[in-house]
């Protein structure tokens, strides 16, 4: 992709919005090129190659003009004498704010690089509340840097790859940018465990060679069946990514028993056709019941929607089908950024609204930011509560609640609502009464019994929670009632 030119960017942008004032884009490019004129990348190439690539990747997401301009300018304040005031005068305040959001702080007095790094990561993460587009630019910036990491020292490759897995991969997952997440995971894994990466990649390639032709014939049979039932569909044969295979293998699952190693994506017109397609596929193949997931009826916490079913295919080989509409597919690939396809220049409004109303992690980030002053502690707690391994449990209404591994029923109660936690007198998990320090597991169904006349919570609850949100609410309650 590094061979792209400004003309490639302009051409791509005009394919999805020919009403853009393209002169502004060229002006931003020339401005960035001029200010980076004497700078080279580690590869020896002119520095402008990097911001140009960031903008070009964003153009495939149908990014708005201010975002594209900010992408071209995202390093000028950090790496040149240009100021944010200069950016605002030359372009506009929105561009200034976007550039400011992705610009690292470098001129502050900190006792260690670790503190400065923690501050800069925190700045990017909490920028979601200001403008989600800041995170998107930063993710793409990190993606292109990872794509060109070969020119850095081995130590730097390891550092950047680990940071990418710990911070940027979870962020991309939470906003639903799964295409970016997959690329970041695989690039990081390639540098962290190159030998293992090569071994798994070879196994994956061997599997593709072995199964490609028979799967293509299978797809033709399915097309014929769908046609008879008046279902228009598009199909894509996919193989699990290298890093995703690695995550399965470390749980001691055998390579041949990974149920979604091979998947066939099925794109149909509407929700009704999704369920019709599922019925036809289950008539054609024997499904594995416990591998069926209805993410249309119950979307994932990052708004991913699809039907998943794993069946016994040719030669008794496991095949997963992912059935969804084209709009669901856009969300599956781009997540929050899919609003650019729908609302163009007004997408930011819908992104923020969606974050506030539908994305559980967003409230947790705001809670951590308002509670923890120390940047290193903030980052540590963020990794523990949000960016580590998570569990997904259900309310009595079937709502999916995301919690960090190790969370108890008290964490769950406060995640639902402060009043639920403050009046909890009993908890029932999977139809059995459990103590308050019960550690929840994936897929648990939880019911909280409340009594508004009971004097709860107790001091010892602080030792039974792991989330900052629950701890703060318990402390608030105790403090308030001590004063009474």
N, C-alpha and C positions, 0 to 999 in steps of 0.2 A: 504493500500500500504506500510505502515511502516515495514511490515514483510519481505520485499524483502532483498535479499542478493547480494553481489557483483556478484556471479555466475548468478543470474537472469539478472543483467545488461549485463554481457558479452554475455550471451545466446541471449538476445534480439538484441544486436548490431550486432552479427554475422548473424542474420536472414536477415538483409538488406545490409550488406557489409562484406563479408567474406575475403576481401582483406586488411582490417584494420590490422595494427600492434597492435594486442591485448595486447602485452606486455606493450606498453605505457600506456594503460588504467589501467592495474593492478598496474603498477608502481605509477600512480597518486593516485589510491585508497589507496595503502599502505602508500604513503607519507602523504595523508590527514588524514588517520586513526592514524598514528603515532603522527602527530602534534596536533590532537584534542583529544589525548588519555585520558587526565585528565579532559575533559569537558563533561558536561551533558546538555541535553535540559531541558526545563521546565517540560517536562513529566517524567524526571528521566532516559530517555534512553540515550545511548552513542551519542555524538554529530554527529558522522559520519553518523548516520541515515539520517540526513537532506541533506547533499550534495549528498549522494547516491541516495536519492529519486529524487532530482532535475535532476541528470544525467539520471535516469531511465525514468522520464517523457519526457525528451528531446529525449531519444532513440525512443520513439513512433513517434517523428517528423522526424526521420532518421537524427539526428544531426551528423555533421562531427566530426572527432576525436578530433581536437583542442577544439571544443565547449564542448564536453563531459569531456575532461580533465579539462578545465577551470571550469566547473560546479562542479566537485569533489573538486577542489581547491579554490572555490570562496570565502570561509571565512577564509582561513589560514592566509592571510596577516592582515586582520582586527582583528582576534581573537587570534593569536599566535605571536610568535617572528619572524616568517618567513617574509622575505622581498621580494619585487618584483624582485630584483636582484637574489635572491635564486631561484625563480620560473623560471626565464629566463635561468639560468645556468643548472637547472635540466631538464627543458623541452624545451621551445623555446620562441622566442620573441612574437609570435602570442598569445600563451597561457598567457604570461605576460600581454600583452595589454588587453586581455579579462578579466583577473582577476582584473587588475587595474580599468577597466571600471565599474565593479560591486562593488568594494571596497569602503565603506564609508570613508569619511575623518573624523577622530576623534581627531586628535592631533593639530588642529588649534585653535587659540584664537578667539572666537566669544563671543559677549556680551549676546547672548541668544541661547537656543536650537532651537528656531524657525529659526534663521538665518542659523545655521548649517544644520538643516533639509532641508531648502530651497536650500542650496548649493548642498547637496547630491542628492536631486531630480533633480536639474538642470543638474548636472553632468551626471546622467543616461539618461535623456531625450535628451541632445545634443549629446550623444555618438552615436546616430543614424547616424550622419555624419561620424563618425570614422569607426564604424563597427556595423551593425545592429544586429549582434549576441549578443552584450552586452545587448541590450534591451530584447532580447528573453530569455537569461539566467536570467535576473532580473525579468521578468514576471513569469517565472516558479518558481524561488526562492520565490517570493511573493505568488504564488499559493500554494506551499507546506506549507509555514508559515500560510496561512489562513486555510488550511486543518487541522492544528494542533493548532489552536488558542484557543481551549477549555482549554488549560493548563495555559493561561495567565489571569491576573486580568481583571475584568469587564471593568475598565477604559482603559486598554491597548487594549482590544477587540474592544471597541468603537473607539478609536483613529486609530487603524490599519484598521478597516473596512471603516471608513470615508475616510481615505487617499487612500485606495484601490479604492473606488468608484470615487473619485475626480481625481486621477492621473492614476492608473494602468488600470482601466477599459477603459477609453478613449484611452490610448496608445495601448492596445490590439485590440480595435476596429479599430484604424487607420491603424495598420499593417495587419488587416484582420484576426487576430488570434481569431476567434469567439468562438472556443471551450474553450479557456482559459478565454475569456471575460465572457462567460455565467457562468462558474464556479466561477469566482471572484465576479460577481454580486450577485449570490445566496448566497454565503458564507458571503459576507458583509451584505446583507439584513437580514440574519439569526441572526446576532449579533446585528445589529442596531435596528431591530424591531422584536424581537423573537415571540411575541404573534401574530402579523399580519402575519408573515412568516408561522407560524403553521396553522393559519386559511386558508390561501390561498392554502397551500400545501394540506390540507385535501380536500378542494373543488376540487382541481386538481385530487387527487387520486379517489375521488368519481366519477368524470367525466370519468376517465379511466375505472373504473369498469363498468360503465353504457354503454359505447360505444365500448369497445375493440372488443367484439365478432362480432357486426354488421359491424364494420369497416373492420375486417379481411375478412368477407364474401364479402364485397364491393370490396376489393382489388382483390379477386379471380375473380370477374366479369370483373374487369379492365384488369387483366392479360389475360383473355380469349379474350377480345376485341383486345388487343394489338397483341396477337399471330396471330389472323386472319389477321391482317394488317402488319405482319412481323416486328414487333418492339420488340426487346429484351429489357427487363427492369427489374430493381430491385426496390422493394418498401420498405418503412419504415414508419410506423405510428408514429407520434410524437405529443407531447402535449407541449404547451407553457411553458417556464420556470417560476418558481414562481415570480422572480423579474420582468420579462417582463409582467406578468399578473398584478402585482402591479402597474407598470408604466401606464398601460392602465386604471386601476381602478381609479387612482387619477385624470384622465381626465374626470371622471364621466361616463365612459362607463360601461354599465351593464355587469356582468360576462358572461351571455349567448350571448351577442352581440359582443364579441371580435372575429373578423372575422378570425383570424389565431390561435385561441385557439387549434384547432385540425388541424394538417397538415399531408399530405402524401407526402413524398419525393419520387420522381421518377427519377431513374438514367438510362440514355440511352446512346447509343454508340456515337452519334455525334449531331451537331447542327440541322441538318435536322430532325432527329428523335425527337428532343425537340419540334419543331413546329408541327410535325405530331401528337405527343402525345397530345399536347395542343388542336389541332383540334378535335381529337377523344373524349377527355374529355369534350369539349364544346358541342359535339353532344350528349353525355351521360347525362350531367347535365346542369342546367341553371346557367350561370355565372353572377356574379355581375360586371358589366362593369367597374365601377370606382375602382375596386380592382385588376385589371389586371396590372401587371408590367413586362415590358420586360427589364430585367437587362442583357440580352445577347447582345442586340443591343446597350444598354446604360448602361454599368457597373456602379456599385456604385463607390464612390470616393476611396474606399479601395480595388477596383478591384474585388469585388464580382460579379459573373455572374450567372443568373438563370432566369427562367420564373416563375412568381407567378400568380396564378389565384385563386380566391375564388368563390366557387359554392354552390348552395343549394343541400346538400346531403340527405341521408336517414332521414326521419322524419323532413325534412326541416331544418336540422342542417347545420350550416355553416362549410365548409371544405376548407382549403387552399391546393392547390397542388403546390409543388416546383419541377420544372422539370429542370434537368441539366445533363451534362455529368460527367463521373468519374473525369476528370481533374478539371472541375469546382467545384466538390465536395471537392477535396483536397484543392483548394484555399479557398472555403467557410469555411472549418474547420481550416486550418493552415495559410492561408494568405501568407505573405511574406516567411514564413518558408517552404512553399510547394516546393520551389526551391531545398530543400535538397532531395526531392524524385526524382527530375529530373536530377540535376547536381552534386549531391554528394559533393565532395571536392571543386568544383568551384562555389558553390552556392552563396558565399559571393559577388562575382563579379556581379551576376545577381540581387541579393537583392539590392545592392547599386544603380545599374543602374535603376532598377524599381522605387526605392524611388525617385531618382532625376527626372525621366521623367514622372511618372504617378501618384504619390501620392501628392495631393495638400497641405496637411498639412505639409509636409517636408520643403517646402520653407518658410512657415509661422514660423516654429520653428527656422530656420536659421536666418530669419529676426529679430525675437524677441531676439535671442541670440546675434546678432551683434549690437543691438540697446540699450538694457537695461542692465546696469551694476549691479544694485542692485538685489540680488537673490530673495528676498521676492517680489519685484515688478515684476520681471520676472515671478515668479510662479503665482502671482495674475493675470497678463495680459494673461498668458497662459490659465488659467482656464476660463477667460472671453472670449477670442477670439477663443479658440480651444476646450477646455474641458467642456464648458457649452453646452447649447442647440444650435443646428445649424439649419440653413435653407438650402434648396437646390433649386437653381433657374437655369433658362435656358438661354443660349445665343440664338441668332437668328439661329445659326447653330445646335441647339439642344444639345450643350455641357452642362453637369451638372457642376455648380459652387457651391462650398460649402462655406458658410459664417456664421459668428456668428449671433445669433438672435439680431435684432436691427440694422443690417447693412443697409446702405443707397445705393442709386444708385452710389454715388461717390466711396464708398468702392468697389462696383461691378466693376466699370470702371477700377480702379487701379489694381484689382485682375486679370483682363483680360490682361492689358499691361500698362506700365507707360505712353506711348505715347497716349493711348486711354484716360486715365484720364486727362493728361495735355492738351488735345485738345477738351474735352467734352463741348458742348454748349447746349445740350438738351438730355433728356432721355424719352424713351417711354416704359411703362410697360403694358403688356397685351393690346397692341394697343391704349393706352391712354397716352397723354403727362402728365408727373409728375414733380414736383419741385425737386431740387437736394437733399433736406432733406427728400425725400420720403423713408420711412422705408419698406424694401422689406419683402415679405411674402413667405412662402413655395410654390413652384411650379410656381412662377411668371416667365413670359417670358420677358426678358429685351433687349432693343435695345438702344445703345448709338449713338447719333449723334455727329460727330466731325467736327472741322474746324481748320485747322492748322494755320490759320492767326489770330485767335482770341486770345486775351490776357487773358488766364486762366492758372491755377486756381487762385481764389481770397483768401484773408486772411480768410474770414468767412467760407470757406470750412473746416477749421480745427475744427470748432464747429459742423460740419455735418457728421463727420466720427467717427467710433469706432475702426477701425483696425490700428494697429501700422504701417503696411506696407503702407497704404494709407496716413497716417499722415506724415511719413518720406518722401514720394515722393512729397507731397505738399510742405513741408518745403524746400526740395532740390530745387524745382522749384522756389519758392519765393526767396530763398537766391541767386540763380544763376542770376535771373533777377533784383534783387536789385543791384548786382554788375555791371550790363551792363550799 
